[in-house]
Amino acid sequence: MKKLYRSQNDKMILGVCGGIAEYFEIDPVLVRLGFVLVTMAGGSGILAYIIAAVVIPQRETKSVN
């Protein structure tokens, strides 16, 4: 079962766009471009990004001892 997490590997700020791209198996550049277009269209992209950063959990890394 797939779960949505913020990306650890493909992140520029908080990993939201990278995580969404990993979940849908698409290029993260397309997701980032979508956020930019939504932001330019009405400004709600920034609010959506902040909400997603709070709501989407970060993947826990397993430490090797």
N, CA, C and O atoms as a Maestro MAE file, in Angstrom:
{
 s_m_m2io_version
 :::
 2.0.0
}

f_m_ct {
 s_m_title
 :::
 protein
 m_atom[260] {
  # First column is atom index #
  i_m_mmod_type
  r_m_x_coord
  r_m_y_coord
  r_m_z_coord
  i_m_residue_number
  s_m_chain_name
  s_m_pdb_residue_name
  s_m_pdb_atom_name
  i_m_atomic_number
  :::
  1 25 0.836 -1.174 0.000 1 A "MET " " N  " 7
  2 3 0.000 0.000 0.000 1 A "MET " " CA " 6
  3 2 0.889 1.248 0.000 1 A "MET " " C  " 6
  4 15 1.800 1.377 0.818 1 A "MET " " O  " 8
  5 25 0.608 2.156 -0.926 2 A "LYS " " N  " 7
  6 3 1.391 3.383 -1.033 2 A "LYS " " CA " 6
  7 2 0.914 4.390 0.004 2 A "LYS " " C  " 6
  8 15 -0.279 4.498 0.286 2 A "LYS " " O  " 8
  9 25 1.867 5.125 0.564 3 A "LYS " " N  " 7
  10 3 1.549 6.212 1.478 3 A "LYS " " CA " 6
  11 2 2.267 7.464 1.011 3 A "LYS " " C  " 6
  12 15 3.345 7.401 0.420 3 A "LYS " " O  " 8
  13 25 1.658 8.582 1.283 4 A "LEU " " N  " 7
  14 3 2.220 9.870 0.890 4 A "LEU " " CA " 6
  15 2 3.112 10.396 1.999 4 A "LEU " " C  " 6
  16 15 2.678 10.561 3.139 4 A "LEU " " O  " 8
  17 25 4.368 10.657 1.649 5 A "TYR " " N  " 7
  18 3 5.343 11.219 2.576 5 A "TYR " " CA " 6
  19 2 6.058 12.365 1.889 5 A "TYR " " C  " 6
  20 15 6.108 12.430 0.661 5 A "TYR " " O  " 8
  21 25 6.618 13.279 2.693 6 A "ARG " " N  " 7
  22 3 7.506 14.287 2.129 6 A "ARG " " CA " 6
  23 2 8.809 13.598 1.742 6 A "ARG " " C  " 6
  24 15 9.293 12.722 2.458 6 A "ARG " " O  " 8
  25 25 9.364 13.993 0.622 7 A "SER " " N  " 7
  26 3 10.554 13.339 0.087 7 A "SER " " CA " 6
  27 2 11.798 13.704 0.884 7 A "SER " " C  " 6
  28 15 11.983 14.855 1.277 7 A "SER " " O  " 8
  29 25 12.643 12.715 1.116 8 A "GLN " " N  " 7
  30 3 13.945 12.939 1.740 8 A "GLN " " CA " 6
  31 2 15.014 13.168 0.672 8 A "GLN " " C  " 6
  32 15 15.988 13.884 0.903 8 A "GLN " " O  " 8
  33 25 14.824 12.559 -0.493 9 A "ASN " " N  " 7
  34 3 15.847 12.580 -1.541 9 A "ASN " " CA " 6
  35 2 15.681 13.729 -2.521 9 A "ASN " " C  " 6
  36 15 16.667 14.313 -2.971 9 A "ASN " " O  " 8
  37 25 14.448 14.051 -2.851 10 A "ASP " " N  " 7
  38 3 14.189 15.038 -3.899 10 A "ASP " " CA " 6
  39 2 13.445 16.220 -3.297 10 A "ASP " " C  " 6
  40 15 12.249 16.401 -3.526 10 A "ASP " " O  " 8
  41 25 14.173 17.025 -2.521 11 A "LYS " " N  " 7
  42 3 13.511 18.167 -1.923 11 A "LYS " " CA " 6
  43 2 14.298 19.433 -2.184 11 A "LYS " " C  " 6
  44 15 15.527 19.425 -2.260 11 A "LYS " " O  " 8
  45 25 13.561 20.517 -2.317 12 A "MET " " N  " 7
  46 3 14.188 21.819 -2.475 12 A "MET " " CA " 6
  47 2 13.966 22.655 -1.216 12 A "MET " " C  " 6
  48 15 14.877 23.345 -0.759 12 A "MET " " O  " 8
  49 25 12.765 22.594 -0.659 13 A "ILE " " N  " 7
  50 3 12.487 23.333 0.570 13 A "ILE " " CA " 6
  51 2 12.136 22.337 1.671 13 A "ILE " " C  " 6
  52 15 12.937 22.104 2.577 13 A "ILE " " O  " 8
  53 25 10.947 21.749 1.598 14 A "LEU " " N  " 7
  54 3 10.510 20.810 2.628 14 A "LEU " " CA " 6
  55 2 10.198 19.415 2.086 14 A "LEU " " C  " 6
  56 15 9.860 18.520 2.860 14 A "LEU " " O  " 8
  57 25 10.302 19.218 0.790 15 A "GLY " " N  " 7
  58 3 10.083 17.904 0.208 15 A "GLY " " CA " 6
  59 2 8.650 17.595 -0.162 15 A "GLY " " C  " 6
  60 15 8.329 16.451 -0.485 15 A "GLY " " O  " 8
  61 25 7.768 18.603 -0.121 16 A "VAL " " N  " 7
  62 3 6.355 18.378 -0.424 16 A "VAL " " CA " 6
  63 2 6.174 17.991 -1.890 16 A "VAL " " C  " 6
  64 15 5.543 16.977 -2.187 16 A "VAL " " O  " 8
  65 25 6.708 18.770 -2.785 17 A "CYS " " N  " 7
  66 3 6.534 18.485 -4.219 17 A "CYS " " CA " 6
  67 2 7.205 17.171 -4.607 17 A "CYS " " C  " 6
  68 15 6.656 16.400 -5.394 17 A "CYS " " O  " 8
  69 25 8.385 16.917 -4.058 18 A "GLY " " N  " 7
  70 3 9.073 15.657 -4.329 18 A "GLY " " CA " 6
  71 2 8.283 14.466 -3.827 18 A "GLY " " C  " 6
  72 15 8.233 13.430 -4.489 18 A "GLY " " O  " 8
  73 25 7.664 14.601 -2.659 19 A "GLY " " N  " 7
  74 3 6.854 13.520 -2.107 19 A "GLY " " CA " 6
  75 2 5.603 13.258 -2.914 19 A "GLY " " C  " 6
  76 15 5.231 12.105 -3.135 19 A "GLY " " O  " 8
  77 25 4.949 14.320 -3.357 20 A "ILE " " N  " 7
  78 3 3.758 14.165 -4.198 20 A "ILE " " CA " 6
  79 2 4.141 13.508 -5.524 20 A "ILE " " C  " 6
  80 15 3.417 12.649 -6.028 20 A "ILE " " O  " 8
  81 25 5.276 13.912 -6.082 21 A "ALA " " N  " 7
  82 3 5.737 13.322 -7.333 21 A "ALA " " CA " 6
  83 2 6.073 11.845 -7.168 21 A "ALA " " C  " 6
  84 15 5.757 11.036 -8.041 21 A "ALA " " O  " 8
  85 25 6.711 11.486 -6.055 22 A "GLU " " N  " 7
  86 3 7.006 10.069 -5.798 22 A "GLU " " CA " 6
  87 2 5.719 9.258 -5.664 22 A "GLU " " C  " 6
  88 15 5.636 8.135 -6.160 22 A "GLU " " O  " 8
  89 25 4.726 9.823 -4.999 23 A "TYR " " N  " 7
  90 3 3.463 9.114 -4.791 23 A "TYR " " CA " 6
  91 2 2.754 8.834 -6.119 23 A "TYR " " C  " 6
  92 15 2.264 7.727 -6.346 23 A "TYR " " O  " 8
  93 25 2.703 9.839 -6.987 24 A "PHE " " N  " 7
  94 3 2.016 9.688 -8.274 24 A "PHE " " CA " 6
  95 2 2.933 9.197 -9.386 24 A "PHE " " C  " 6
  96 15 2.496 9.023 -10.523 24 A "PHE " " O  " 8
  97 25 4.213 8.972 -9.059 25 A "GLU " " N  " 7
  98 3 5.206 8.474 -10.016 25 A "GLU " " CA " 6
  99 2 5.307 9.365 -11.252 25 A "GLU " " C  " 6
  100 15 5.240 8.899 -12.389 25 A "GLU " " O  " 8
  101 25 5.472 10.666 -10.988 26 A "ILE " " N  " 7
  102 3 5.661 11.643 -12.060 26 A "ILE " " CA " 6
  103 2 6.911 12.467 -11.751 26 A "ILE " " C  " 6
  104 15 7.502 12.340 -10.679 26 A "ILE " " O  " 8
  105 25 7.294 13.294 -12.685 27 A "ASP " " N  " 7
  106 3 8.477 14.140 -12.526 27 A "ASP " " CA " 6
  107 2 8.193 15.246 -11.509 27 A "ASP " " C  " 6
  108 15 7.183 15.938 -11.637 27 A "ASP " " O  " 8
  109 25 9.047 15.433 -10.507 28 A "PRO " " N  " 7
  110 3 8.816 16.476 -9.506 28 A "PRO " " CA " 6
  111 2 8.790 17.885 -10.084 28 A "PRO " " C  " 6
  112 15 8.188 18.784 -9.498 28 A "PRO " " O  " 8
  113 25 9.432 18.082 -11.215 29 A "VAL " " N  " 7
  114 3 9.422 19.400 -11.845 29 A "VAL " " CA " 6
  115 2 7.992 19.781 -12.246 29 A "VAL " " C  " 6
  116 15 7.614 20.950 -12.164 29 A "VAL " " O  " 8
  117 25 7.207 18.802 -12.674 30 A "LEU " " N  " 7
  118 3 5.812 19.079 -13.045 30 A "LEU " " CA " 6
  119 2 4.996 19.506 -11.829 30 A "LEU " " C  " 6
  120 15 4.159 20.403 -11.932 30 A "LEU " " O  " 8
  121 25 5.227 18.883 -10.696 31 A "VAL " " N  " 7
  122 3 4.501 19.243 -9.471 31 A "VAL " " CA " 6
  123 2 4.916 20.645 -9.026 31 A "VAL " " C  " 6
  124 15 4.069 21.458 -8.656 31 A "VAL " " O  " 8
  125 25 6.207 20.922 -9.064 32 A "ARG " " N  " 7
  126 3 6.689 22.251 -8.685 32 A "ARG " " CA " 6
  127 2 6.127 23.327 -9.612 32 A "ARG " " C  " 6
  128 15 5.723 24.399 -9.163 32 A "ARG " " O  " 8
  129 25 6.105 23.028 -10.894 33 A "LEU " " N  " 7
  130 3 5.539 23.960 -11.866 33 A "LEU " " CA " 6
  131 2 4.060 24.198 -11.586 33 A "LEU " " C  " 6
  132 15 3.574 25.321 -11.721 33 A "LEU " " O  " 8
  133 25 3.343 23.148 -11.198 34 A "GLY " " N  " 7
  134 3 1.929 23.290 -10.841 34 A "GLY " " CA " 6
  135 2 1.737 24.216 -9.656 34 A "GLY " " C  " 6
  136 15 0.837 25.055 -9.665 34 A "GLY " " O  " 8
  137 25 2.580 24.075 -8.626 35 A "PHE " " N  " 7
  138 3 2.497 24.966 -7.471 35 A "PHE " " CA " 6
  139 2 2.785 26.403 -7.871 35 A "PHE " " C  " 6
  140 15 2.126 27.322 -7.384 35 A "PHE " " O  " 8
  141 25 3.756 26.610 -8.749 36 A "VAL " " N  " 7
  142 3 4.088 27.967 -9.204 36 A "VAL " " CA " 6
  143 2 2.918 28.562 -9.980 36 A "VAL " " C  " 6
  144 15 2.570 29.725 -9.780 36 A "VAL " " O  " 8
  145 25 2.314 27.779 -10.858 37 A "LEU " " N  " 7
  146 3 1.185 28.286 -11.646 37 A "LEU " " CA " 6
  147 2 -0.013 28.622 -10.764 37 A "LEU " " C  " 6
  148 15 -0.669 29.642 -10.973 37 A "LEU " " O  " 8
  149 25 -0.299 27.775 -9.785 38 A "VAL " " N  " 7
  150 3 -1.413 28.049 -8.868 38 A "VAL " " CA " 6
  151 2 -1.115 29.296 -8.033 38 A "VAL " " C  " 6
  152 15 -2.017 30.086 -7.752 38 A "VAL " " O  " 8
  153 25 0.130 29.470 -7.642 39 A "THR " " N  " 7
  154 3 0.513 30.656 -6.876 39 A "THR " " CA " 6
  155 2 0.355 31.917 -7.713 39 A "THR " " C  " 6
  156 15 -0.147 32.929 -7.225 39 A "THR " " O  " 8
  157 25 0.776 31.861 -8.957 40 A "MET " " N  " 7
  158 3 0.673 33.026 -9.834 40 A "MET " " CA " 6
  159 2 -0.777 33.325 -10.204 40 A "MET " " C  " 6
  160 15 -1.123 34.479 -10.455 40 A "MET " " O  " 8
  161 25 -1.617 32.312 -10.241 41 A "ALA " " N  " 7
  162 3 -3.006 32.493 -10.643 41 A "ALA " " CA " 6
  163 2 -3.834 33.168 -9.550 41 A "ALA " " C  " 6
  164 15 -4.786 33.887 -9.855 41 A "ALA " " O  " 8
  165 25 -3.487 32.948 -8.293 42 A "GLY " " N  " 7
  166 3 -4.310 33.556 -7.256 42 A "GLY " " CA " 6
  167 2 -3.659 33.596 -5.894 42 A "GLY " " C  " 6
  168 15 -4.241 34.115 -4.942 42 A "GLY " " O  " 8
  169 25 -2.465 33.060 -5.788 43 A "GLY " " N  " 7
  170 3 -1.756 33.112 -4.526 43 A "GLY " " CA " 6
  171 2 -2.046 31.975 -3.573 43 A "GLY " " C  " 6
  172 15 -1.442 31.906 -2.503 43 A "GLY " " O  " 8
  173 25 -2.953 31.080 -3.927 44 A "SER " " N  " 7
  174 3 -3.302 29.997 -3.006 44 A "SER " " CA " 6
  175 2 -2.273 28.864 -3.011 44 A "SER " " C  " 6
  176 15 -2.346 27.971 -2.167 44 A "SER " " O  " 8
  177 25 -1.333 28.882 -3.927 45 A "GLY " " N  " 7
  178 3 -0.304 27.846 -3.984 45 A "GLY " " CA " 6
  179 2 0.604 27.868 -2.764 45 A "GLY " " C  " 6
  180 15 1.016 26.815 -2.276 45 A "GLY " " O  " 8
  181 25 0.915 29.047 -2.275 46 A "ILE " " N  " 7
  182 3 1.764 29.164 -1.086 46 A "ILE " " CA " 6
  183 2 1.038 28.603 0.129 46 A "ILE " " C  " 6
  184 15 1.628 27.878 0.931 46 A "ILE " " O  " 8
  185 25 -0.226 28.934 0.262 47 A "LEU " " N  " 7
  186 3 -1.021 28.411 1.369 47 A "LEU " " CA " 6
  187 2 -1.156 26.896 1.269 47 A "LEU " " C  " 6
  188 15 -1.056 26.197 2.277 47 A "LEU " " O  " 8
  189 25 -1.380 26.388 0.066 48 A "ALA " " N  " 7
  190 3 -1.494 24.938 -0.131 48 A "ALA " " CA " 6
  191 2 -0.183 24.236 0.221 48 A "ALA " " C  " 6
  192 15 -0.198 23.156 0.812 48 A "ALA " " O  " 8
  193 25 0.946 24.839 -0.135 49 A "TYR " " N  " 7
  194 3 2.251 24.251 0.176 49 A "TYR " " CA " 6
  195 2 2.475 24.198 1.679 49 A "TYR " " C  " 6
  196 15 2.942 23.186 2.202 49 A "TYR " " O  " 8
  197 25 2.149 25.270 2.372 50 A "ILE " " N  " 7
  198 3 2.328 25.314 3.827 50 A "ILE " " CA " 6
  199 2 1.436 24.281 4.507 50 A "ILE " " C  " 6
  200 15 1.882 23.577 5.413 50 A "ILE " " O  " 8
  201 25 0.189 24.186 4.078 51 A "ILE " " N  " 7
  202 3 -0.722 23.190 4.652 51 A "ILE " " CA " 6
  203 2 -0.211 21.782 4.381 51 A "ILE " " C  " 6
  204 15 -0.228 20.932 5.271 51 A "ILE " " O  " 8
  205 25 0.244 21.533 3.158 52 A "ALA " " N  " 7
  206 3 0.765 20.209 2.813 52 A "ALA " " CA " 6
  207 2 2.012 19.876 3.632 52 A "ALA " " C  " 6
  208 15 2.200 18.727 4.030 52 A "ALA " " O  " 8
  209 25 2.857 20.860 3.884 53 A "ALA " " N  " 7
  210 3 4.069 20.624 4.673 53 A "ALA " " CA " 6
  211 2 3.729 20.252 6.110 53 A "ALA " " C  " 6
  212 15 4.460 19.492 6.745 53 A "ALA " " O  " 8
  213 25 2.632 20.780 6.620 54 A "VAL " " N  " 7
  214 3 2.214 20.463 7.980 54 A "VAL " " CA " 6
  215 2 1.500 19.106 8.035 54 A "VAL " " C  " 6
  216 15 1.700 18.333 8.973 54 A "VAL " " O  " 8
  217 25 0.677 18.825 7.035 55 A "VAL " " N  " 7
  218 3 -0.177 17.633 7.046 55 A "VAL " " CA " 6
  219 2 0.560 16.364 6.609 55 A "VAL " " C  " 6
  220 15 0.367 15.302 7.201 55 A "VAL " " O  " 8
  221 25 1.397 16.468 5.585 56 A "ILE " " N  " 7
  222 3 2.092 15.291 5.051 56 A "ILE " " CA " 6
  223 2 3.276 14.963 5.954 56 A "ILE " " C  " 6
  224 15 4.142 15.812 6.166 56 A "ILE " " O  " 8
  225 25 3.327 13.749 6.485 57 A "PRO " " N  " 7
  226 3 4.435 13.397 7.387 57 A "PRO " " CA " 6
  227 2 5.736 13.173 6.629 57 A "PRO " " C  " 6
  228 15 5.735 12.835 5.445 57 A "PRO " " O  " 8
  229 25 6.830 13.367 7.325 58 A "GLN " " N  " 7
  230 3 8.141 13.071 6.751 58 A "GLN " " CA " 6
  231 2 8.447 11.592 6.984 58 A "GLN " " C  " 6
  232 15 8.185 11.054 8.060 58 A "GLN " " O  " 8
  233 25 8.992 10.960 5.982 59 A "ARG " " N  " 7
  234 3 9.328 9.538 6.092 59 A "ARG " " CA " 6
  235 2 10.403 9.362 7.163 59 A "ARG " " C  " 6
  236 15 11.412 10.067 7.170 59 A "ARG " " O  " 8
  237 25 10.171 8.418 8.057 60 A "GLU " " N  " 7
  238 3 11.133 8.142 9.112 60 A "GLU " " CA " 6
  239 2 12.299 7.350 8.535 60 A "GLU " " C  " 6
  240 15 12.105 6.356 7.836 60 A "GLU " " O  " 8
  241 25 13.495 7.798 8.832 61 A "THR " " N  " 7
  242 3 14.675 7.056 8.399 61 A "THR " " CA " 6
  243 2 15.077 6.095 9.498 61 A "THR " " C  " 6
  244 15 15.023 6.423 10.683 61 A "THR " " O  " 8
  245 25 15.470 4.930 9.097 62 A "LYS " " N  " 7
  246 3 15.901 3.930 10.065 62 A "LYS " " CA " 6
  247 2 17.400 4.079 10.284 62 A "LYS " " C  " 6
  248 15 18.192 4.000 9.345 62 A "LYS " " O  " 8
  249 25 17.770 4.294 11.536 63 A "SER " " N  " 7
  250 3 19.184 4.464 11.854 63 A "SER " " CA " 6
  251 2 19.853 3.090 11.985 63 A "SER " " C  " 6
  252 15 19.279 2.136 12.511 63 A "SER " " O  " 8
  253 25 21.078 3.036 11.490 64 A "VAL " " N  " 7
  254 3 21.856 1.800 11.552 64 A "VAL " " CA " 6
  255 2 22.874 1.960 12.675 64 A "VAL " " C  " 6
  256 15 23.694 2.878 12.642 64 A "VAL " " O  " 8
  257 25 22.829 1.101 13.640 65 A "ASN " " N  " 7
  258 3 23.766 1.188 14.778 65 A "ASN " " CA " 6
  259 2 24.985 0.352 14.551 65 A "ASN " " C  " 6
  260 15 25.872 0.309 15.403 65 A "ASN " " O  " 8
  :::
 }
 m_bond[259] {
  # First column is bond index #
  i_m_from
  i_m_to
  i_m_order
  :::
  1 1 2 1
  2 2 3 1
  3 3 4 2
  4 3 5 1
  5 5 6 1
  6 6 7 1
  7 7 8 2
  8 7 9 1
  9 9 10 1
  10 10 11 1
  11 11 12 2
  12 11 13 1
  13 13 14 1
  14 14 15 1
  15 15 16 2
  16 15 17 1
  17 17 18 1
  18 18 19 1
  19 19 20 2
  20 19 21 1
  21 21 22 1
  22 22 23 1
  23 23 24 2
  24 23 25 1
  25 25 26 1
  26 26 27 1
  27 27 28 2
  28 27 29 1
  29 29 30 1
  30 30 31 1
  31 31 32 2
  32 31 33 1
  33 33 34 1
  34 34 35 1
  35 35 36 2
  36 35 37 1
  37 37 38 1
  38 38 39 1
  39 39 40 2
  40 39 41 1
  41 41 42 1
  42 42 43 1
  43 43 44 2
  44 43 45 1
  45 45 46 1
  46 46 47 1
  47 47 48 2
  48 47 49 1
  49 49 50 1
  50 50 51 1
  51 51 52 2
  52 51 53 1
  53 53 54 1
  54 54 55 1
  55 55 56 2
  56 55 57 1
  57 57 58 1
  58 58 59 1
  59 59 60 2
  60 59 61 1
  61 61 62 1
  62 62 63 1
  63 63 64 2
  64 63 65 1
  65 65 66 1
  66 66 67 1
  67 67 68 2
  68 67 69 1
  69 69 70 1
  70 70 71 1
  71 71 72 2
  72 71 73 1
  73 73 74 1
  74 74 75 1
  75 75 76 2
  76 75 77 1
  77 77 78 1
  78 78 79 1
  79 79 80 2
  80 79 81 1
  81 81 82 1
  82 82 83 1
  83 83 84 2
  84 83 85 1
  85 85 86 1
  86 86 87 1
  87 87 88 2
  88 87 89 1
  89 89 90 1
  90 90 91 1
  91 91 92 2
  92 91 93 1
  93 93 94 1
  94 94 95 1
  95 95 96 2
  96 95 97 1
  97 97 98 1
  98 98 99 1
  99 99 100 2
  100 99 101 1
  101 101 102 1
  102 102 103 1
  103 103 104 2
  104 103 105 1
  105 105 106 1
  106 106 107 1
  107 107 108 2
  108 107 109 1
  109 109 110 1
  110 110 111 1
  111 111 112 2
  112 111 113 1
  113 113 114 1
  114 114 115 1
  115 115 116 2
  116 115 117 1
  117 117 118 1
  118 118 119 1
  119 119 120 2
  120 119 121 1
  121 121 122 1
  122 122 123 1
  123 123 124 2
  124 123 125 1
  125 125 126 1
  126 126 127 1
  127 127 128 2
  128 127 129 1
  129 129 130 1
  130 130 131 1
  131 131 132 2
  132 131 133 1
  133 133 134 1
  134 134 135 1
  135 135 136 2
  136 135 137 1
  137 137 138 1
  138 138 139 1
  139 139 140 2
  140 139 141 1
  141 141 142 1
  142 142 143 1
  143 143 144 2
  144 143 145 1
  145 145 146 1
  146 146 147 1
  147 147 148 2
  148 147 149 1
  149 149 150 1
  150 150 151 1
  151 151 152 2
  152 151 153 1
  153 153 154 1
  154 154 155 1
  155 155 156 2
  156 155 157 1
  157 157 158 1
  158 158 159 1
  159 159 160 2
  160 159 161 1
  161 161 162 1
  162 162 163 1
  163 163 164 2
  164 163 165 1
  165 165 166 1
  166 166 167 1
  167 167 168 2
  168 167 169 1
  169 169 170 1
  170 170 171 1
  171 171 172 2
  172 171 173 1
  173 173 174 1
  174 174 175 1
  175 175 176 2
  176 175 177 1
  177 177 178 1
  178 178 179 1
  179 179 180 2
  180 179 181 1
  181 181 182 1
  182 182 183 1
  183 183 184 2
  184 183 185 1
  185 185 186 1
  186 186 187 1
  187 187 188 2
  188 187 189 1
  189 189 190 1
  190 190 191 1
  191 191 192 2
  192 191 193 1
  193 193 194 1
  194 194 195 1
  195 195 196 2
  196 195 197 1
  197 197 198 1
  198 198 199 1
  199 199 200 2
  200 199 201 1
  201 201 202 1
  202 202 203 1
  203 203 204 2
  204 203 205 1
  205 205 206 1
  206 206 207 1
  207 207 208 2
  208 207 209 1
  209 209 210 1
  210 210 211 1
  211 211 212 2
  212 211 213 1
  213 213 214 1
  214 214 215 1
  215 215 216 2
  216 215 217 1
  217 217 218 1
  218 218 219 1
  219 219 220 2
  220 219 221 1
  221 221 222 1
  222 222 223 1
  223 223 224 2
  224 223 225 1
  225 225 226 1
  226 226 227 1
  227 227 228 2
  228 227 229 1
  229 229 230 1
  230 230 231 1
  231 231 232 2
  232 231 233 1
  233 233 234 1
  234 234 235 1
  235 235 236 2
  236 235 237 1
  237 237 238 1
  238 238 239 1
  239 239 240 2
  240 239 241 1
  241 241 242 1
  242 242 243 1
  243 243 244 2
  244 243 245 1
  245 245 246 1
  246 246 247 1
  247 247 248 2
  248 247 249 1
  249 249 250 1
  250 250 251 1
  251 251 252 2
  252 251 253 1
  253 253 254 1
  254 254 255 1
  255 255 256 2
  256 255 257 1
  257 257 258 1
  258 258 259 1
  259 259 260 2
  :::
 }
}
